[in-house]
Amino acid sequence: MQLDTFDKKIIGLLQQDASLSAAEVGERVGLSQSQCWRRIERLEKDGVIIQRVALVDRKKVGLDMMLFAHVKLNGHSRNALPEFSAAIQQFPEIMECHVLLGNVDFLLRLIVPDVHAYERFFFERLSRLPMVQEVNTMIALSQIKSTTVLPLELVGA
């Protein structure tokens, strides 16, 4: 889908604050409320805007630990990938899962309250998946940058 300058500005503003009304967004980008509302509706209908959410400070709600895990599967049978994918959908600790090329199969980003919660998760759930051969986990000590804002200025560059 081609995004014009107004679309990019609208998306940029909504990435910063999804609670803005169409009138507020329209005023900031130079469109009428109705023009802006129609563009937002189209962006949602076309799947460019997937969802509007509240971002929560994980530490303020007691989820102090972020970890990254490399997961290697036993084999690459036809069923291993879909079975692993289905299994991890049931684990709320896993925030993201990426399929990788290279010597590991998946990269997981996990959020848990503490190391003991991860230990329970690892031994009671993740390591018990029959297709999992190896898991290498790294604990994030601190976070330097975290954003949900996509670099729209790179589109069409």
TIZA-792333 format. One record per residue: residue number from 1; x, y, z negated of N, C-alpha, C in turn. Coordinates in steps of 0.2 Angstrom, whole numbers, plus 5000, padded with zeros to 4 digits. Atoms other than C-alpha are relative to their C-alpha. Layout:
<pts>
+-----+------+------+------+------+------+------+------+------+------+
| num |  npx |  npy |  npz | capx | capy | capz |  cpx |  cpy |  cpz |
+-----+------+------+------+------+------+------+------+------+------+
| NUM |    X |    Y |    Z |    X |    Y |    Z |    X |    Y |    Z |
...
+-----+------+------+------+------+------+------+------+------+------+
</pts>
This chain:
<pts>
+-----+------+------+------+------+------+------+------+------+------+
| num |  npx |  npy |  npz | capx | capy | capz |  cpx |  cpy |  cpz |
+-----+------+------+------+------+------+------+------+------+------+
|   1 | 5004 | 4994 | 5000 | 5000 | 5000 | 5000 | 5004 | 5006 | 5000 |
|   2 | 4997 | 4994 | 5000 | 5006 | 5017 | 5004 | 4998 | 5005 | 4995 |
|   3 | 5002 | 4995 | 5005 | 5006 | 5030 | 4990 | 5003 | 5006 | 5003 |
|   4 | 4998 | 4993 | 4998 | 5006 | 5048 | 4994 | 5002 | 5004 | 4994 |
|   5 | 4997 | 4996 | 5006 | 5013 | 5062 | 4983 | 4995 | 5001 | 4994 |
|   6 | 5005 | 5000 | 5005 | 4996 | 5064 | 4974 | 5000 | 4994 | 4996 |
|   7 | 5000 | 5007 | 5004 | 4995 | 5045 | 4970 | 5006 | 4999 | 4995 |
|   8 | 4994 | 5001 | 5005 | 5013 | 5045 | 4963 | 4999 | 5005 | 4994 |
|   9 | 5001 | 4996 | 5006 | 5009 | 5060 | 4952 | 4995 | 4998 | 4996 |
|  10 | 5005 | 5002 | 5004 | 4993 | 5053 | 4946 | 5002 | 4994 | 4996 |
|  11 | 4998 | 5006 | 5003 | 5001 | 5036 | 4942 | 5006 | 5002 | 4995 |
|  12 | 4995 | 4998 | 5005 | 5016 | 5045 | 4934 | 4997 | 5003 | 4993 |
|  13 | 5004 | 4997 | 5006 | 5004 | 5055 | 4922 | 4997 | 4994 | 4996 |
|  14 | 5003 | 5006 | 5004 | 4994 | 5039 | 4918 | 5005 | 4996 | 4997 |
|  15 | 4995 | 5004 | 5003 | 5010 | 5030 | 4914 | 5002 | 5003 | 4994 |
|  16 | 4998 | 4996 | 5006 | 5014 | 5043 | 4901 | 4994 | 5000 | 4995 |
|  17 | 5006 | 4999 | 5005 | 4996 | 5045 | 4894 | 4994 | 4997 | 5004 |
|  18 | 5006 | 5003 | 4997 | 4982 | 5033 | 4900 | 4994 | 5003 | 4997 |
|  19 | 5006 | 4997 | 5003 | 4970 | 5043 | 4889 | 4998 | 5006 | 5004 |
|  20 | 5002 | 4994 | 4996 | 4970 | 5058 | 4901 | 4994 | 4999 | 5004 |
|  21 | 5006 | 5001 | 4996 | 4953 | 5061 | 4909 | 5002 | 5002 | 5007 |
|  22 | 4999 | 4998 | 4992 | 4952 | 5063 | 4928 | 5000 | 5008 | 5000 |
|  23 | 4999 | 4992 | 5000 | 4949 | 5082 | 4925 | 5007 | 5002 | 4998 |
|  24 | 4994 | 4998 | 5002 | 4965 | 5083 | 4915 | 5006 | 4998 | 5005 |
|  25 | 4995 | 5002 | 4995 | 4975 | 5073 | 4928 | 4999 | 5004 | 5006 |
|  26 | 5001 | 4996 | 4994 | 4967 | 5083 | 4942 | 5003 | 5007 | 5000 |
|  27 | 4997 | 4994 | 5001 | 4972 | 5099 | 4935 | 5007 | 5000 | 5000 |
|  28 | 4992 | 5000 | 5000 | 4990 | 5094 | 4932 | 5003 | 4998 | 5007 |
|  29 | 4997 | 5002 | 4993 | 4992 | 5087 | 4950 | 4997 | 5004 | 5006 |
|  30 | 5002 | 4996 | 4995 | 4982 | 5100 | 4959 | 4994 | 4997 | 5004 |
|  31 | 5006 | 5002 | 4996 | 4966 | 5091 | 4964 | 4994 | 5001 | 4995 |
|  32 | 5006 | 4999 | 5003 | 4948 | 5093 | 4959 | 4999 | 4993 | 4995 |
|  33 | 5001 | 5006 | 5004 | 4941 | 5081 | 4945 | 4997 | 4994 | 5004 |
|  34 | 5003 | 5006 | 4996 | 4931 | 5071 | 4958 | 5005 | 4997 | 5005 |
|  35 | 4995 | 5003 | 4996 | 4945 | 5069 | 4970 | 5005 | 4996 | 4996 |
|  36 | 4996 | 5004 | 5004 | 4956 | 5063 | 4956 | 4997 | 4994 | 4998 |
|  37 | 5004 | 5006 | 5002 | 4943 | 5051 | 4950 | 5000 | 4995 | 5005 |
|  38 | 5000 | 5004 | 4994 | 4941 | 5044 | 4967 | 5007 | 4996 | 5001 |
|  39 | 4993 | 5003 | 4999 | 4960 | 5041 | 4969 | 5001 | 4995 | 4994 |
|  40 | 4999 | 5005 | 5006 | 4961 | 5033 | 4951 | 4996 | 4994 | 5001 |
|  41 | 5005 | 5006 | 4998 | 4946 | 5022 | 4956 | 5003 | 4995 | 5005 |
|  42 | 4997 | 5003 | 4995 | 4955 | 5017 | 4972 | 5006 | 4996 | 4998 |
|  43 | 4994 | 5003 | 5003 | 4971 | 5014 | 4963 | 4999 | 4994 | 4996 |
|  44 | 5002 | 5006 | 5004 | 4962 | 5002 | 4951 | 4997 | 4995 | 5004 |
|  45 | 5003 | 5005 | 4996 | 4952 | 4993 | 4964 | 5005 | 4997 | 5005 |
|  46 | 4994 | 5003 | 4996 | 4968 | 4990 | 4975 | 5005 | 4997 | 4996 |
|  47 | 4995 | 5004 | 5004 | 4977 | 4983 | 4960 | 5006 | 5004 | 4999 |
|  48 | 4994 | 4996 | 5001 | 4990 | 4997 | 4959 | 5000 | 5001 | 4992 |
|  49 | 5001 | 5000 | 5007 | 4984 | 5001 | 4942 | 4997 | 4994 | 4997 |
|  50 | 5002 | 5006 | 5002 | 4982 | 4985 | 4933 | 4996 | 5000 | 4994 |
|  51 | 5003 | 5000 | 5006 | 4977 | 4989 | 4916 | 5002 | 5007 | 4996 |
|  52 | 4998 | 4994 | 5004 | 4976 | 5004 | 4904 | 5000 | 4997 | 4993 |
|  53 | 4999 | 5002 | 5007 | 4983 | 5000 | 4886 | 5002 | 5005 | 4996 |
|  54 | 4996 | 4996 | 5005 | 4989 | 5007 | 4870 | 5006 | 4996 | 4999 |
|  55 | 4994 | 5003 | 5001 | 5007 | 5004 | 4867 | 5001 | 5000 | 4992 |
|  56 | 5000 | 5001 | 5007 | 5010 | 4998 | 4849 | 5008 | 5000 | 4998 |
|  57 | 4993 | 5000 | 5003 | 5026 | 5001 | 4839 | 5001 | 4993 | 4996 |
|  58 | 5000 | 5006 | 5003 | 5030 | 4983 | 4835 | 5003 | 4999 | 4993 |
|  59 | 4997 | 5000 | 5007 | 5041 | 4987 | 4820 | 4995 | 5002 | 4995 |
|  60 | 5005 | 4997 | 5005 | 5027 | 4997 | 4812 | 4994 | 4995 | 4998 |
|  61 | 5005 | 5005 | 5001 | 5016 | 4981 | 4813 | 5003 | 4994 | 4997 |
|  62 | 4996 | 5006 | 5003 | 5029 | 4969 | 4806 | 5003 | 4995 | 5005 |
|  63 | 4997 | 5004 | 4995 | 5036 | 4962 | 4822 | 5007 | 5003 | 5001 |
|  64 | 4993 | 4997 | 5000 | 5054 | 4966 | 4818 | 5005 | 4997 | 5005 |
|  65 | 4995 | 5003 | 4996 | 5063 | 4954 | 4829 | 4999 | 4999 | 5007 |
|  66 | 5001 | 5001 | 4993 | 5065 | 4954 | 4848 | 5006 | 4995 | 5002 |
|  67 | 4995 | 5005 | 4998 | 5074 | 4939 | 4856 | 5000 | 4999 | 5007 |
|  68 | 5000 | 5002 | 4993 | 5079 | 4933 | 4873 | 5002 | 4993 | 5000 |
|  69 | 4998 | 5007 | 5000 | 5080 | 4915 | 4877 | 5001 | 4998 | 5008 |
|  70 | 4999 | 5004 | 4993 | 5087 | 4906 | 4893 | 4998 | 4993 | 4999 |
|  71 | 5002 | 5007 | 5000 | 5078 | 4890 | 4896 | 5001 | 4996 | 5006 |
|  72 | 4998 | 5004 | 4995 | 5084 | 4876 | 4906 | 4995 | 4994 | 5000 |
|  73 | 5004 | 5006 | 5000 | 5072 | 4862 | 4911 | 5004 | 4994 | 5002 |
|  74 | 4997 | 5007 | 4999 | 5076 | 4843 | 4912 | 5001 | 4999 | 5007 |
|  75 | 4999 | 5001 | 4993 | 5073 | 4842 | 4930 | 4995 | 5005 | 5004 |
|  76 | 5004 | 4996 | 4996 | 5065 | 4851 | 4944 | 4994 | 4996 | 5004 |
|  77 | 5005 | 5004 | 4997 | 5051 | 4839 | 4947 | 4994 | 5005 | 5002 |
|  78 | 5006 | 4996 | 4998 | 5035 | 4845 | 4955 | 4996 | 5003 | 4995 |
|  79 | 5005 | 4998 | 5005 | 5026 | 4846 | 4939 | 5004 | 5004 | 4994 |
|  80 | 4996 | 4997 | 5005 | 5040 | 4853 | 4928 | 4998 | 5008 | 4999 |
|  81 | 5001 | 4992 | 5000 | 5037 | 4872 | 4933 | 4993 | 5001 | 4998 |
|  82 | 5007 | 4998 | 5002 | 5018 | 4872 | 4932 | 4998 | 4998 | 4993 |
|  83 | 5001 | 5002 | 5007 | 5018 | 4862 | 4916 | 5003 | 5005 | 4995 |
|  84 | 4996 | 4995 | 5004 | 5031 | 4874 | 4908 | 4996 | 5006 | 5000 |
|  85 | 5004 | 4993 | 5000 | 5021 | 4889 | 4914 | 4994 | 5000 | 4996 |
|  86 | 5006 | 5001 | 5004 | 5005 | 4882 | 4907 | 5001 | 5000 | 4993 |
|  87 | 4999 | 5001 | 5007 | 5012 | 4878 | 4891 | 5002 | 5007 | 4996 |
|  88 | 4998 | 4994 | 5004 | 5020 | 4895 | 4887 | 4995 | 5005 | 5000 |
|  89 | 5006 | 4995 | 5001 | 5004 | 4904 | 4891 | 4997 | 5000 | 4993 |
|  90 | 5003 | 5001 | 5007 | 4998 | 4897 | 4874 | 5004 | 5003 | 4995 |
|  91 | 4995 | 4998 | 5005 | 5013 | 4905 | 4865 | 5000 | 5008 | 4999 |
|  92 | 5000 | 4993 | 5001 | 5009 | 4923 | 4859 | 5006 | 5003 | 4999 |
|  93 | 4993 | 4998 | 5001 | 5027 | 4925 | 4854 | 5003 | 5002 | 5006 |
|  94 | 4997 | 4999 | 4994 | 5032 | 4925 | 4872 | 4997 | 5006 | 5004 |
|  95 | 5002 | 4994 | 4997 | 5030 | 4943 | 4879 | 5001 | 5000 | 5008 |
|  96 | 4998 | 5000 | 4993 | 5038 | 4940 | 4896 | 5003 | 4993 | 5002 |
|  97 | 4996 | 5006 | 4998 | 5044 | 4925 | 4906 | 5001 | 5001 | 5007 |
|  98 | 4998 | 4999 | 4993 | 5054 | 4926 | 4922 | 5004 | 4994 | 5002 |
|  99 | 4997 | 5005 | 4997 | 5059 | 4913 | 4934 | 5007 | 5003 | 5003 |
| 100 | 4993 | 4998 | 4998 | 5078 | 4914 | 4938 | 5003 | 4996 | 5005 |
| 101 | 4996 | 5004 | 4996 | 5090 | 4909 | 4951 | 5007 | 4999 | 4996 |
| 102 | 4994 | 5000 | 5003 | 5106 | 4902 | 4944 | 5000 | 4994 | 4995 |
| 103 | 4999 | 5006 | 5004 | 5111 | 4890 | 4930 | 4995 | 4999 | 4995 |
| 104 | 5005 | 5001 | 5005 | 5096 | 4893 | 4919 | 4993 | 5001 | 5004 |
| 105 | 5006 | 5000 | 4996 | 5078 | 4892 | 4925 | 4995 | 5006 | 4998 |
| 106 | 5004 | 4995 | 5003 | 5069 | 4905 | 4914 | 5003 | 5004 | 4995 |
| 107 | 4998 | 4996 | 5005 | 5072 | 4920 | 4904 | 4993 | 5002 | 4996 |
| 108 | 5006 | 4998 | 5004 | 5059 | 4923 | 4890 | 5002 | 5006 | 4995 |
| 109 | 4999 | 4995 | 5005 | 5057 | 4939 | 4880 | 4995 | 4998 | 4994 |
| 110 | 5004 | 5002 | 5005 | 5050 | 4935 | 4863 | 5000 | 5005 | 4994 |
| 111 | 5000 | 4996 | 5006 | 5044 | 4945 | 4848 | 4997 | 4996 | 4994 |
| 112 | 5002 | 5004 | 5006 | 5042 | 4938 | 4831 | 5002 | 5005 | 4994 |
| 113 | 4999 | 4996 | 5006 | 5042 | 4945 | 4813 | 5007 | 4999 | 4997 |
| 114 | 4993 | 5001 | 5002 | 5059 | 4938 | 4808 | 5003 | 4993 | 5002 |
| 115 | 4996 | 5006 | 4997 | 5072 | 4924 | 4811 | 4996 | 4994 | 4998 |
| 116 | 5003 | 5007 | 5002 | 5062 | 4911 | 4801 | 4994 | 4999 | 5004 |
| 117 | 5005 | 5001 | 4995 | 5047 | 4914 | 4812 | 5002 | 4997 | 5007 |
| 118 | 4997 | 5003 | 4994 | 5058 | 4911 | 4827 | 5002 | 4993 | 4999 |
| 119 | 4998 | 5006 | 5002 | 5065 | 4896 | 4819 | 4994 | 4995 | 5000 |
| 120 | 5006 | 5005 | 5000 | 5048 | 4888 | 4816 | 4997 | 5000 | 5008 |
| 121 | 5003 | 5000 | 4993 | 5042 | 4893 | 4834 | 5005 | 4995 | 5004 |
| 122 | 4995 | 5004 | 4996 | 5058 | 4885 | 4841 | 4999 | 4993 | 4999 |
| 123 | 5000 | 5007 | 5002 | 5058 | 4869 | 4832 | 4993 | 4996 | 5000 |
| 124 | 5006 | 5003 | 5000 | 5039 | 4866 | 4831 | 4996 | 5001 | 5007 |
| 125 | 5003 | 4999 | 4994 | 5034 | 4872 | 4848 | 5004 | 5000 | 5007 |
| 126 | 4996 | 5000 | 4993 | 5047 | 4877 | 4862 | 5004 | 4994 | 5001 |
| 127 | 4996 | 5006 | 4999 | 5059 | 4863 | 4859 | 4996 | 4994 | 5001 |
| 128 | 5004 | 5006 | 4999 | 5045 | 4850 | 4859 | 4997 | 4999 | 5006 |
| 129 | 5002 | 5001 | 4994 | 5040 | 4854 | 4876 | 5004 | 4994 | 5004 |
| 130 | 4996 | 5005 | 4998 | 5045 | 4838 | 4885 | 5005 | 5002 | 5006 |
| 131 | 4996 | 4998 | 4994 | 5052 | 4847 | 4901 | 5006 | 5004 | 4998 |
| 132 | 4994 | 4995 | 5002 | 5064 | 4858 | 4891 | 5006 | 4996 | 4998 |
| 133 | 4993 | 5004 | 5001 | 5082 | 4852 | 4891 | 5004 | 5004 | 4995 |
| 134 | 4995 | 4996 | 5003 | 5091 | 4867 | 4884 | 4997 | 5007 | 4999 |
| 135 | 5002 | 4993 | 5001 | 5087 | 4884 | 4876 | 5006 | 5004 | 4996 |
| 136 | 4995 | 4996 | 5003 | 5100 | 4897 | 4872 | 4997 | 5007 | 4999 |
| 137 | 5004 | 4994 | 5002 | 5093 | 4912 | 4862 | 5005 | 5005 | 4998 |
| 138 | 4997 | 4994 | 5002 | 5100 | 4929 | 4860 | 4996 | 5005 | 4996 |
| 139 | 5004 | 4995 | 5004 | 5094 | 4941 | 4846 | 5002 | 5007 | 5002 |
| 140 | 4998 | 4993 | 4998 | 5093 | 4959 | 4851 | 5001 | 5004 | 4993 |
| 141 | 4998 | 4997 | 5006 | 5101 | 4969 | 4837 | 4996 | 5007 | 5000 |
| 142 | 5003 | 4994 | 5000 | 5094 | 4986 | 4843 | 4998 | 5001 | 5007 |
| 143 | 5003 | 4999 | 4993 | 5085 | 4993 | 4858 | 5002 | 5007 | 5002 |
| 144 | 4997 | 4993 | 4997 | 5094 | 5007 | 4868 | 4994 | 5003 | 5004 |
| 145 | 5005 | 4997 | 4995 | 5080 | 5010 | 4881 | 4994 | 4995 | 5001 |
| 146 | 5006 | 5004 | 4999 | 5062 | 5003 | 4883 | 4995 | 5005 | 5003 |
| 147 | 5005 | 4996 | 4997 | 5050 | 5010 | 4895 | 4995 | 4996 | 5004 |
| 148 | 5005 | 5003 | 4996 | 5034 | 5005 | 4904 | 4999 | 5004 | 5006 |
| 149 | 5001 | 4996 | 4994 | 5036 | 5019 | 4917 | 5004 | 4998 | 5005 |
| 150 | 4997 | 5002 | 4994 | 5040 | 5013 | 4934 | 5003 | 5006 | 5003 |
| 151 | 4997 | 4994 | 4997 | 5052 | 5024 | 4944 | 4997 | 5001 | 5007 |
| 152 | 5004 | 4999 | 4994 | 5040 | 5029 | 4957 | 5004 | 5005 | 5005 |
| 153 | 4996 | 4996 | 4996 | 5053 | 5042 | 4964 | 5004 | 4996 | 5005 |
| 154 | 4996 | 5004 | 4995 | 5062 | 5027 | 4972 | 4996 | 4997 | 5006 |
| 155 | 5004 | 5003 | 4995 | 5047 | 5022 | 4982 | 5000 | 5004 | 5006 |
| 156 | 4999 | 4996 | 4994 | 5049 | 5027 | 5000 | 5006 | 5004 | 5001 |
| 157 | 4994 | 4996 | 5000 | 5066 | 5034 | 4997 | 5005 | 4997 | 5005 |
+-----+------+------+------+------+------+------+------+------+------+
</pts>
